Amino acid sequence: MRLGEALALQWQDLNFSEREIRVARALGAGGRIDTPKSGRGRTVDMSQELARTLRRLELERKTETLKRGWSALPSWVFCDSTGRPLSPRTVEDAFKRVLKAAGLPPHFSPHSLRHSFASLLLQQGESPVYVQRQLGHASITLTVDLYGRWLPMGNKAAVDRLDGPSGSKTVAETLAGGAQTREKHEESMGSRAGSGRARIISP
C-alpha cells in the first residue's frame, strides 16, 4: 500500500477471517480523505504475520481507549493521541529514526517498503498480474516497466513440464491418435465401398 492508503485504513476495512484488507480511501494533503491514487478501491492480502500484528494493535488500541476514557474505539487503525489519523510527517520522522538505528541509508522512505514488497514477490515467481492488483497499478504495463528487472528471465522447469503428461507429449499423442482414428475410419469406409461395388458387379 501507499503511505496515504495505510494511514486512511479503518478497522472495518480489515477482514481477519479472510486475511484481506480493503483499500477504500487515502489520506491526502492537509489531512483530507480522498480516493486511492488509482481512483478506485481494491482488496489486498494480509500475511499471517501482518494479521497477528494488526490483531495485537487492535487489542492495544482497545486498552488505550479505556485508559483515555474515549467513548468508543477510534475508527482509524493508525491514529494519534486524539484518535485522528497519523500524519505522514509523523511516520516519516519515525522511519528515519528506525533507519538510523539500523544503520541503513537515510534516503530510504516508507514508500521504499512498497518497492521491496513488489520486487520480493516477483523474485519469488509470483504473477505480475497478482503484484499489479496488490499495488493498485492501473495497468500491467506500469508494473512490468517498474519491476521487470526482478522477473525471472530463465525457467527450465517450465519448459520441462511440457514433456510431462499435460505437455507436448500429450498433444503429440492426441494428434497421432486422431490420425490413426481417421485412417481406420477411411479404411473402413473404403472396405464398405469396395464391398458395395463388388455386389453391384456380381451377376
N, C-alpha and C positions, 0 to 999 in steps of 0.2 A: 504493500500500500504506500501511497504518498503520505508525507507527514500530515498534511491538512486533512486527509481522509481518516487517518488514525485518530487525530485529535477530535474529530467530529463523531466518533463512534459512541453509540448509546448502548446500554445493557440490553435493550430489546433487539439489537442487531446481532447479538451473539446466540447461536444455536449450538449449545454444548452437546446435545444428544447426537446431532449430525456432524458436529465439528465443522461448522460453517460460520462465516461472518458475512453479513450483508452490508456492503459499502453503498450507502444511500445518499451521503452528503459529504461536504468538505468544509473545513474551516478556512475562510479567506482572510483577506486583509482587514484589519480593524475588528477582528472577531466576527465577521459576517459569515453566516452559514449559507453555503451555496451548494450547487450540484457538483458531483465529481468532474474532473477535468474532461473526461470523455463525453460528458453531457448526459450520461445515464448511469444508473446503479449497476452493480454486479455482485456476484457471490464468490468469495474466495475461501479456500480451505484452511483449516487450523491443524497444525501438527499436534501430536499428543502432548508434547512439552508445552507448547503455547496454550493449549486448553487448560492444562494443570496450572500454569502461571496465572492465567486470567481468572480461574476459579479462586485461587488464593487471594488475588487482588479484590475480587468481589467480596470475599469474607472480611478482608481488612477494611474495605470501604463501609461495610455494614457496621463493623465495630466502631469506626470513626464517626459514623452517623450518630450512633448512640452517645458517644463521648461529647460530641459537639452540640448535641441537642437539636440536630436538624429534624425537621418534621417528616422527612422522607429521604430515601436513598437518592443522591443526585443521579440524574439520568445519564450523565456523561461518564464514560469509562475512565478517562484520564482528566481529572479535574483538580483545581487548586483548592486552597483552604476555604474559599467562598462557595464551592460547588460548581463553579463555572469551568468551561474547558481550559486546559492549559494553553498558554500562548506558545507559538512556535519558537520565540526567542528563549523562553524558559527551557525548552527541550534542547535547543541548540547549545546553550551555555552548559547544560548538564552533560551533553555529549562531548563537548570539548574537555571537560574535566575527566571524563572516562578515558578519552584518547591519551591525555597527558599521563594519567595513572598507569595506563597500559603500555606507554612508550611508543605509541603509534603516531604517524604523521598528522599534524594538525589540520591538513587540508581536507580530511575526510569529513563528511556531514551525515546527518540522518538519512539523506537520500542515497548515500553510498550503500546502505543496507539493502535498499531496493535492488540496486545493481548486483549486489552479491547474491541475493535471493534468485534472481533470474539466471545469472551465469552458472551458479551451482546446480540448479535444476537441469539446465541444458547439458552441462558436463556429465551429469548422471544419465543422460539419454532420454530425458523427458521430452514429450512432443512440444515443438514450438507453438502449436495451437493452444495447448494447455497453458503454457507460460504466458502467451498473449492474453488469454482470458483472465488469468490471475492478476496480471499487471493492469488490465483495463485499457490496453492499446486499441486504437480504432481499427488497425489493420495488422495482418500478419507481416506485411512488408516492413513496418516500423520495427517490429520485434526482431526480425531477421537482420535488418540493417544495423541495429544497435548491438545485438548479441550473437550475430552469425559466427564470429570467430570462435565461440565456445562450443559450437556444434561439432560432434564427432565427424571427421572427414572420411574415415575408413571404418568399415564394418563387415569383416569377412564372415562373421557368424550369420549375417543377414543373407548373403548370397549362398552360404552353405545350406541354409534352410530350404532353398529352392530344390535341393537334392533329396529332401525328405518326402514323406508320404503326401504332404499337402503342397508340394512344389512342382518343379518341372517334370519329374518322373511321372507323376500322376497325370499331368497334362498330356505327356507323350503317350502314356499307356491308354488314356482315354481316346486320343486321336487314332492310335493304332487299332484299338478295339472297334472304334467306329468304322474304320476302313475295312477290317475283317468282316464286320457285320454286313457292310454294303456289298462286299464281294460274294458272301454266301447268299445274300438276297438276289444278286444278279445271276448267280449260278442257278439258284432255284427257279428263277423266272425263265432263264434260258432253257432249263430242262423241261419245264412245263410247256414252253412254246414249241420245243422240238417234238415233244410227245404229241402235241396237238396237230403239228404238221404231218407227223407220221400217220395219225389216224385218218387224216383227210386223204392222203395219198393211197392208203391201203384200199384195195377193191372190196 
